[in-house]
């Protein structure tokens, strides 16, 4: 390649990425792009049909995990077109970091950038299912992470399948999320930057990636 021939580093000493890595890199970048789009609020997604809690409730009412919970659910205020917590609604059980560890970067970013959107989703789910705020937050973290998978799971639960506890913080999942955010995402981002914005193109090497 022209870019490699003009490099000051001899070709024989460069540790070029194997050809098999290229499709894997493309797949990973595509996955990241899809996940980034997944947490975008549904009303901001033109020409794309996404199963939301509203359409899901119209089909089958989602089952709840804690059937003993009996506090008054949030109510909808027609004057403001907003869901409002009832006097019995408990405070948030965990913050954005808890959402990050349970559902990954998507629900974390929603809570940071659009906290009102997140709270409205939680209150609406509480009203539809009469569940606790903790259970609603766990479900909305799963929804903002992957709406399609979450909606499918809710439909299966409504038909009698066991209800998934999205509130539980699983250590293995938390470690996976932190590892992905701290190492995998920066690595893929560095690869994408070198390919798209430098003259190295697909001839990038490990030396290029690690040489910041």
N, C-alpha and C positions, 0 to 999 in steps of 0.2 A: 504494500500500500504506500501511497505517496507520503502520508503523514508519518509512517514509521521510517521510511527511508531518509527523511529529513531530520529525524530525531538525533540528538546528540548521544543518546544511549544506544549502544550496539544492539542490533536485533537479537543476536544470540543470547544476550544477557537479560532480555526482557521476559518477564513471566506473564505471557499473554493469557487471557481468560480462555478456557476451553470453549469450543463452539457450542457444546451442549448447554453452556450457561446462558447463552443469549435468549432462547425461548423461555427459560425459567425466569430470567430478569424481566422480560416483557410480561409474563403472566403475573409476577409479583407487583409490577407497576400498575397493571390493569386492576388487580385486586385492591390496591391502595386507593385508586381512583374511585372504584365502586363503593368502597367503605366510606370515603369522604362524601359521596353523593347520598349515601343511605340515610345520614342523619339530617339532611336538609328537610325542613318542615314541608309537609305534603302540599300546603297551599302555595308554596313557591316552586313547585315542580310542574311546569306546563307540559301538557300532552303526555304525561306519564301517569298511569293508573297504579296507585299503591293502596293496598288493603290497610285501612286505618282502624282505630278502635271504634269509630262510628259505624263504618260499613260492617265490621266484624260483629258488633252488637246487633245490627239489623239481621244478621244471618243466624248466629248462635250466641247466646250469652256466655261470656267467658266464665269458667269455673274459678273459684277462689281457693287458696290453700288453707287459710285459717277460717273455718266455718263458725268458730265461736266468737269472732269479732262482731260486736253489735252496736258500735258507736254511730251516731248520726252522720251520714255522708255529706260531702260538699253539695251545694245547691247552685243552680244556674241562675244568674241575674239577667233577665231579659233587657234591662235598661242599659247595662254595660256590655252585654254579650260576653260575660266572663263567668267562669266557674269560681265560686268563692267558698273558702273553708267554713265548715260549721263551727260552732263554739266547742264541739267535742273533737275536732280534728287535731291530731297530735302534731308536734313540730317535726321537721325533717329528721329522720333517724341517722343520716350520714350526709356528708357534703360531697363536693365534686370529686375529691380524691376517691371516695368510696364508690362513686359511679365509674370512675376510671378503672379501678381494680376489678369491678364486677362486669362491666360491659365494654371496656376498652376506651380508646380516645374519642369515639363519636359521641356518646352521652356526656362525657366530660366537657367537650367543646360546646355542646348544646347548653349545658348548665352555666358555662362561663360566658358565652356570647349571647345566648337567648334564654336567660333564667325564667322569664315570664312564660315563654313557650313551653318550657319543661314543666313548670308548676301547673299550667293549665292542663297539660297531658296527664299529670299525676292526679289532679282533682277530678278530671273527667273519668278516668279509669276507676277511681274510688267510688264515684257516684254510680257508675254502670254496674259494678260488681259488689258494692258494699264491703270492700276489703279495707285493710289497714293502709296507712300511708307507707309503711315500710314495704308491704307487698306491692303496692302500686309503683313505688319508685323502682323496685327490682324489675318489675315488668317493663316499665318505660325505659330503663337502661338497656334491657334486652331488645326492646322495639327500636330504639334509636341506633343500636348496633347493627341489627339486621331485621328489618321490618317484615320481610317475606317469611323468614324462618320462624319468627315469633308468631306471626298470624297463623301459620300452619299449625304450630304447636297448640295455640289457643283453640283452634277448631277441633283438633284431636282431643283435647281435654274436655271440650264441651260435649263430645260424643262418648265420654266415659274413660278416656285414657288417664293415667296418673298425672296429677298437677305438678309441674316443675317448680321448685323453690328458687326463684331468681334472686331472692333477697340474700341467700347464704353466700358468704364470701369464701370461695374455695381457694386454698393456698396455691394449688397447682395452677389454677387459672390466673391468679394474681401474678405469680412468677412469670408465666408465659406473656402476660400483657406488658409487664415491666421490661422483660427481655426484648420484646418486639419494639417497644417504644425507644429503648435506650441504645439498641445495637442494630437491629435489622432495618428499621426505617431510615436512620441516618446513612447506613451503608447503601441502601437502594437509592436514596436521594442523591448521594454523592455520585453513584454510577450514572443516574439519569442526567445530572448536571454535566458531567464530563462528556457524555455522548451527545447531548443536545447543544451545548454552548461552547465547546472547545473543538480544536481541529483534530483531536485524537479519534473522534468517532467511535466505531466499534472496536478499534484497536487498543482500547484502554487496558492497562495492566494493573496488577495489585499495587505496584509501586505508585502508579498514578492515583489510585484510590486513596492510599494511605498518606500521600504527600500533600498535606493541606498547605 
